[in-house]
Each structure stands twice: as C-alpha cells, then as structure tokens.
Amino acid sequence: MDRNPPTAMKKNLLLAIDVGTGSVRAALIAVTGETVAFSAREHDQIVPQFGWAEQRPASWWEGVVATVRTVLEKTDHGPHRVAGVAACGQMHGTVLIDDDGHLVLDRVPLWNDKRTREIVEDFQRKQDTNTILQIVGNPPTVAFAAFKLMWIKHHEPKAYAAARTLLMPKDYINFRLTGVRSIDVPEASCNYLLDIRKRTWSKEIVDLTGLDLKMLPALKDASDLLGRVTKEAARETGLLEGTPVVAGAGDYPVTLLGSGVTRPGMGSDVTGTSTLITLMVDEPILDPAITNVQGVSGAWGAFTILDAGGDAMRWARRAFHENQYSYERIVELAGAVPAGADRLIFLPYLNGERLAKQSNSRAQFVGLTSGHTAGHLHRAVMEGVAFASRRNMEIMKSRGNKLERLVASGGGAKTRLWLEIKASVYGCPILTPTDPECGVLGCAMLAGVGAGIFSSIDEAVRRLVRYDQEIQPDPSRSERYERMGTFFNRVYWESETYWNEMEGL
C-alpha cells in the first residue's frame, strides 16, 4: 500500500462494511459499481442456552479492522482513493455503551435471540397492541430492541444502569470509526420505540416499556454524513483520518436499495430458507401480519416472512428421494408437468407461521390422486410457496397499493422455473439483479450519496443498479393460477379448525 501517492489522487472508491451474523465483510466499490477488492472474516454465534444467540461487539470491530486493512492493501493507493465509508449489517442486535464509550455487556443479544418471548407475551396481555400499532407501525416481536432492553433491565440491572446509549451493530462500528452516537431512521423504525408519523422516539411507548428515553441516540437519515474517521480509527484500520462516514442502515433496507427496490409499486422476493416478500408503499401497512421498515429513499417497505421457501424444496428432496436427487433433477421433473400440477395444491406451512392469525398452520397436499407423480409433487411445492407468498401480498395490496414489478434475489432467484411460476402467480414481471451482492452495493451507494458522489439516492440507483433478465407473466398460466390461488386461500382459512383440533390429539 503506497502511502506517498500523487498529490492529485482521485477519490473514486467507496468502502462498504457489512457486519453480518456470520462474518464481517468489507468491499471497495468503484463509483461505477464494480467491486475492486473484497475481504471477509468469520465470527461465531454464542449460544449459552436454548433460544439465545449472542455475539461480542469487540469481535465485529476486530473483523472490521482486519477486512478493511486487507481491501486497502489490495488496492493501489487504497486509503487515498476512498471518497466515503458506510456500514450496514444485521439488525436488532442490542449494544449498550457507557459515558466513556465502553461496552457495558461484552456479549449482546442478536436479532435471532428469543429470550424475550415471555416479556413480549406479557406485554401483549397487558397493553393494547392494536393502539400501539398505530404509533410504532409494527406488531411486537422477540427481535425488537425494546424488548431486549426490557430483558436487560430486569436481568442485568447493573449493566442497564451503567448504559448511556443504545446502538445497533453497524452503529457500534460507526461509533468506533467516528466517536458519534447515532442510529438511522430505517433501523429505528424496527425497534418498537419510534413514532413512525413524527419520525422521533415515542416518549409514550418508552414510558410503557419502562425504558429510558435518554438512552436513545440521535436519529439520522441513512445517507446523512455522520462524521469522519478519527485519528485512532485511522491508525487501526488504515483509513485516512478525516475520511467521511455516513450513517448507513440495516442489511434489509440496504439490500432493497442495492436491488433498486426503492419506490412505491416495486416489490422484492428474497427466497433462501424462508421467503421474504416486500412491497414498497407510501405509508406503512398497519396489520398484525405485516412488518414495516422505513426505506432509505423515504418510502416504506411492508414485508412478511414465509418460513417456507427453499426449505420446502429441501424437505421434499429429503422426504421423497432421501437427498439422492439433485435440485436440478427436481426442477427438471417439476418442469415436465403442466402448470397447476393437474389440480394438486400444496400448503407449505411445514413449520407454522411467524406472523399470522393461524400460527399453528400445517403443510398439506390437497387433491392428491394415484395419477400424480414426483414431478407433480415437486411442482406443487414450488407453486405452493408462490401461492402462500401471493396471499401475503394480497394483504398489502388490499389497502390500494399496487405491485408493478418485483426483483428476485437469494438462492430461489437462480431457478428460472420458479421465477416463471412466481411471475404468473404474482401477475407482474420479475427481474433479477446483475450484481448478486445487493447489500454491499446498496451500502456503497449510501456512502456515495453521503460523500457527494451521487446527488441523491435516485441517481445512485440509476447509475449502479442493473438487471440481467426480466421474466414476464404467462397469460394462460396466470388465468389458471388466479383460480387456483383463490382456492388455495379458501383451503387455508377452512383448515384452521382442523389445525386447532390437531393440537389436542
């Protein structure tokens, strides 16, 4: 790494830092969108008992130092070419620091930590959550920082008393880089403490939860300039002192940005183990089955999580073939049978549902005959996931919202047949992004806006987001799927009585 560059060195790189659950990743992205250097460092989850999940923020910072130094050293004049830095990453991890900026807990609960279940259930019994929904825009869940803070206050009272500021994982990294204590509005919108109409912390909700309003940091927009790299952070990371750092955002809203899903009418389907369906809307959709996150562009992302996605295909591969068939072979079998799988319907609720009235729902095949083959079963599974996702979309669209086109990402986006099924079931075109690292790209875009490389979020999207394919709905399939989708919904609702009875068997 040359520390004596020409005096007129051009600032043409953006540094994205992603604090994930499994690793810290750093990437230098050219202002034209190409990845110049990339590095990752893994870290472990700590599971002290069933349902708990923790990590050490100190490990995140060690990962940042290692990966940032690596990408800078891989790049000619790296530190001198960085125009701006942005951090993104896992949401809901509850970090507390004291007056001096020291951690009050060296291990913190993560987004997937479920120790707050009893606190949430007690809160739901005692409070009018439907009224609170109008303020915070979300139903209560074990992930949100409000309930994690309540748990810490009760079980770690000395740590809570010593704490002065609540931060999320990427905000802790920002603090280590700049010394500034802040949180972005998109992240705050999923903490159950923000008044979504006023875009300020809600004193009413803070009082209801018994927490301390002074512990909540200043709010920033995701692309706001937060501060600059301090002398100490420069010494540790190899960045130049004074390099601009923007507020950044959580991995979910940043991934939406990096896939170009920023304006109302656009949607996102991220299918991995589960299926995360998002519709961008002007105003939050206030429904107990919907979670809302403020998008980095100002629109809201209303989303639902279907536990079944790739996991349903994985189950079918194991159950029908003892994992002896490849996924390519399974898709080949499914593609050889007609749309609708000859009137075979599959409800994909293999593990119930997270946010739904019927949380005890079960999976089932409806219409099975001796004439159905393995191909029919596999196609029904793929179509069933699409019908279940469509049912969730209908909740969002019932408020007058429109879905004009959808961007697919995750492992499910690699299966063209599944995309063709979904396009016809959803009734809208589906695009796939050229850059699979949508989160890292979105993070770099925020850095570019904050550093003045791009004049706005919209300009960053126009210049950097590209798609490699667009799949249109098939009109003949769409007509069939429309009828089957209505039937799917009817089976779903009428099965409730059976699911309730099964619990008593």
N, C-alpha and C positions, 0 to 999 in steps of 0.2 A: 504494500500500500504506500503510494508516493505521497509524502506529506509536504512536498515542495512543488505544487502544481503551477502551471502558468497563471499569471495574475488574473486573466480574463476567463477563468473556468466557468463554463455554462452550467447552471442549475437545471439539469434535465432528468433527474431521477426522483422518485417518490418512495419512501420507506413505509411499508405496511408491516405491522406487528400483530400477529393473531395469537391470543392466549387461549388455546383450546383446552378441552378436557383431557386430551391425551398427549398434547405436546404444545410447545411454543414454536411458532413459525415466523420467520422474517423473510421478506421479499423486497428486492429493489425492482421497481416497475418503471420503465421508461414513460415519459409523458405521452408517448404514442400508444401505450398499452402493453408493450411486450415485457415479459419477465427477463430481467438481466441477470439476477442472482437469487438463489433460494437456499434456505437452510432451515432445518427443524431439529428440535431437541425434545425427546420424550420426557414425561414425568408421570408418576404413578398417582392413582387414587388411593386414599387410605380409607379402609372400611373397618372401623373399630367394632362395629356390631351390625346386625342385620338392619337394612334400611337406611344406614348412614353412609355418607360419602363426603370425604374431606380432602383438601389439598393444602400445601404450605405455600402461601404467597411468596415466601423467600425463594422457593423453587421456580416460581414463574419469573421472578426477576433474574435469577441465575440463567434461566433459559433465554431471556431477552438479551442479556449481556453476551452470551455465547453465540447466539444466532445472528445478532446484529453485527458483531465483530467479524463473523465469518463472511457475511454477504459484502461487507465493506472491503474486506481484504481480497475478495474475489474480483473486485471491480476497480479498474484504473481510476485513481483519484476519487474513490468512492465517497468519502466524507464530504469532500468539497463540492460534489455534484448533487447532493441531497437538497431538494428545494423544500421539503416538508415531511413530517412524520405523522402517522395516525395509527392508533391501536384499536383493535376490535377484539372480540372473543366471547367466551362463554358468559351467559347472562346469569343473574341471580346469586352468584357466589358472594357471600356476605362478609366483607372485610371491614374491620374496625381498627382505627389508629387513634393514638392519644395526642396530647398537645404537641409533643415533640415529633410526631410522625412515626412513632414506633408502633408495631403491631401489638394489640392487647391480647390477641389469640394467635399463636403461631400456626394453628390449623383451623381452617374455616369451612363451614358447610357449603356444599356446591348446589347447583340447580337441581340435581337428581337426588339430593338428600331428603328423606321423607320423615325425619324425626319430628316434624311439626304436625303430623297428622292429627293427633289428639287436640292440639291447640286450634287447628282450623275447624275441626268438628265442634269444639266447644264454642268457638266464635260464631259459627253458623247457627247454633242453637240459641245463643243469647242476643244476636244482633239481627236487624232487618237487612239482610244482604241484598234484597231487591232494591231498597232505597240507596244503599251504599253503591250498588252497581251504577246508578245514575251519576255518581261523583267520580269513581275511580275507573269506570268503564270495563271492569273485569270481574269475573267470579273469583272467590277466594280459592287458592290452591296452595299446596305444600311448598311449591317452588318459590313463592314470592318472599322478598326480603323482609316485609313487615312481620311475617310470622316467624321467620328465622330470628329476627331481633327480639321478638317476644320470648322465644325459647331461650336465647342467650341471657336475657334479663332475668329469667326465672332460674336457670340452671347454672349460669356463670355470672353471678351478681357483681363480683369484684371486677371482672373484665368489662362488663357493661358500664359500671360506674367510672372506670378509667377512660372509656372511649369518648372521643370528641367528634369523630367524623365517620360516617358510613360511606364506603366506597365499593364499587363492583370490581371484578378482576382487572379489566383494562384500565379502570380509573386509578387503581393502585399503581399500575405501570406508569400512567401519566404523572402521578404524584412523584414517583421515583425519578422520572425524567425532568420534571419542571418545578416540583415543590408546590404545585397548585392543587387544591382540593376542589373537585367538581365532579358532576355527573351530567350526562347528556339527557335531553328530554325523552328520546326514544327508550332508553334504558329505564328511566324513572317511570315511564308510563306502564311498566310491567312490575312495579314494586308494591302495588296496592296502597300507595301513600300519596299519589299525585292527583290533584283535581284536574281532570282532563279538559274541562272547559276553560279554566283560568290559566292552565299551564304553570301552576305553582303548587308547592306542597300544601296538602289539605290539613289545616290545624284540627278540623273536626275529626278526621279519620285518625290522625296521630293521637288525639286525645282518647278516642275509642279504643285504640290498641294499647294505650298506656305507655307510649314511647315518648321520646324527647325530640321536639321539633328542631332544637339547636344542633342535633346530630346530623341533620340532613344538609348536604352541601349545596353550593350554588349550582343553578341549572344553566346549561349551555345547549345551543344547537349543535348537532353532530359535526358540522363543518366549521364551527367557530374556532378562531385561533385561541388556544388555551394558554399557551406560554411558550417558553423557549428552553432548550436543553441547558441545564445548569453546568457549572464547571465540574462538579463531582460526577454527574451523569455522563458528561463528555469523557472524563478520564476512564470511567468504567466501560462504556460502550464503544468508544472510538468515534462517536459522532462529534461534529464541531460544536463547541459551545455557542449558544445563540441560535441553533437550528430551530425553525418554527415547529411547534407541536399543536395539532388540532385536537378537539375534544374526542372525536371518534364515536363509535357506537357498538352495540352488541352484535354478535355474529349473525343473528337472524335479520335485522333490518339492513345490515351491511351486505348480506348475500342478496337480498331483494334488490338493492341498489346495483350491485355488480352484475345482476342478470337483466337490468333495465326495467324492473317492475317497480315503477315509481308513481304512476299517475292513476287516478280512478278509472276503472274499466279493465285494468290489467290484472292478471292473476298469476299465481305460481303454484306448481305442483312439485314438491320435493319428495320423491319416493326413495327411501332407503329401507331400513327395517320397518319403519312406520311411514305414513303418508301425511305430509303437512300441506294443507290446502290454504292458500291465501287469496283474498280478493281486496284490491286497493279501493278504498271508498273515501268520500269526502268527510263523513262523520263516523265515529265508532258505532258498531252494531251492538246494541245492548241486549244481549241474550245470554242466559247461563251456559249455553253450549259453545259460545264464541269468546275467544280471547282477542284483545285489541292491542296493537303496538303502534305508537306514533312512528310514521315513516320518516326517513331523513329528509325527504322533499316536502314534508308538510301534510301529505295525505296519510290516511290511516290504513294499516294492514290488519284486516279482520281475518283471523285464521282459526282453523280447527285441526286437531291431530287425530287421525285414524290409526289406531295401534296396528292394524293390519296394513301391509304394503308388501314389500319384499318378503316380509316374514310369512305371509300367506303362501307365496310361491315356495318358500323354503320348507314350510310344513308339508305341502303337497308332494314335493320331491322326496322328502323323507318318508312320509306315510305311504305313498303309492309305489315308490321304487327303491326304498332303503338307500337313498342317495347314490344309486348306481347310474342314474341318468344325468347327463349334463343339463345345465339350464338351456343351452342351445337346442338340445334334443326336445326338451319340454315345450319350448316355444314353437319348434317345428311341428310337434303333434297338435298344439293348440291352433296353429295357423291352417291346419288341414281340414278343420271343421268349420261350418258356417257361423256367421255372427249370430249370437243368441244361443249357441251351443245346443241347437234343437230343443228349445224351451227348457233348458236347465238353468236354474238360478242358484247362486251361492251367496249366502250372507257371511261375510268374512270376519265376524267378531270372535276370533279364536281366543282372545284374551280380554273380552269385555270392551268397555269404552272408558276413556278418562273423564271426558266432559259430556255427559248426556243424561237425560232422564233415566234411560234404561242402561245403567252402568253394569247390570248383570246380564247383558245380552250375550248370546251364544252364536257360534257358527252353525250353519246347516246348509245342506243341499235340498232344494225343493224341485220336484219334477223328475227325479231320477228314474230311469227305466233300464231294462236289460239291453236296450239298443245303444246306450251311451258307452263310449269308450274312454280310455285315459285321456285322449285328446279333448273330448268334451269336458271332462272334469277340469283339466288344466285351463281351458278357455273360460269356463265358468268362474274359476278362481280369479283370473285376470279381470274379467268383466265385473265380477262381484266387488272387487276393490274399487273399480271405476264407479259403479252404481252407488256404493256407500259414500264415496267422495262427492258424487253429484248430489246426494241427499243433503250433505252438509252445505254444499254450495247453495242449494235452494233456500236454506235458512237465511243466508246472506243476501241473496237476490230478491227475497220476498219483501225487502224494505225499499224496493225501487232501484236497487243497484244493478249495474249491468256488467257482464263479463264479455269483453270484446276479443281478447286473445290471452293466451296463457303461455308462460315459459316453464318448461320442464327441466329439472335437474336432479342430481342424485343418481344412484345406480339404476333406478327404473327408467331413466331417460335414455339408457343405452339399448333398450329393447324396442325396436321400431313397431312391432306388432302391438305392444302395449300402448304406445303413443297413438297408433291409429285407432285402437279401441277407445281410448280416452277422448280423442278429438271428436269422435262420433257420439260418444255418450254425453260429453260436456256441451257439444254443439258449438264449438269455437276452434279456431286454428291453434295449433300448439307449435311453439318454437323451441329450439334447443340452442343454448349459447355456445359460441366457438370456444371461449375460454372456460374450462371446467372449474377453475378456481375463482368462482364468482365472489366469494367472500374476500379474498385477498385483493382482487381487482377493485371491489367496492371500497375497501379500506383505503387503497391508494387514491381512489377518486376523491375521497373526503380530504386526504392530505393535499391533493392538488387544488381543491377549491379553497381550503384554508390558507394555502400558500400563495394564492393568486394566479396559479397556472391556468385554472378554468374560472370563468366569470360566474358560473352557477352550477348547481347540480345537474340541471338540464343539459348544459353544454358538455359537461363531463360524460353524461350518458350518450349524447350524440357522437362524441368523438371516440369513445373507447368500447362501447358495448356492441358486439357483433354476434350474428346468429348464423349457424351453418345449415339449418334446414327448417322448413315450415311445413307442417302436416295439416291438411285441410280435412274437415269432416266429410265422410262419405254420405251423401243424401239418403241412399237406400238403407244403409245401416242405421243412420240417425233416426229414421222413422221407426224402425224395429226397436231400437234401443229406447226410444221415447216411451213406447208401450210397456216394454219390459221394466223400465225404470219406475214407472207408476206402480206396476205390480210388485216390484222389489220393496217399495215404500210401504205398500199395504201389508206384505208379509212381515216386514219389520215391526210395524205397530201391532199387528194382531198376534204376534208371537210373545208379546210381553207377558200375557197371562201364563203361558207355558214356562217361561223363564222363571217367573216368580214361584210357580209350583215346584219346579225342579229343585229350587234351593231347599225345599222342605222334604225332599225324598230321602 
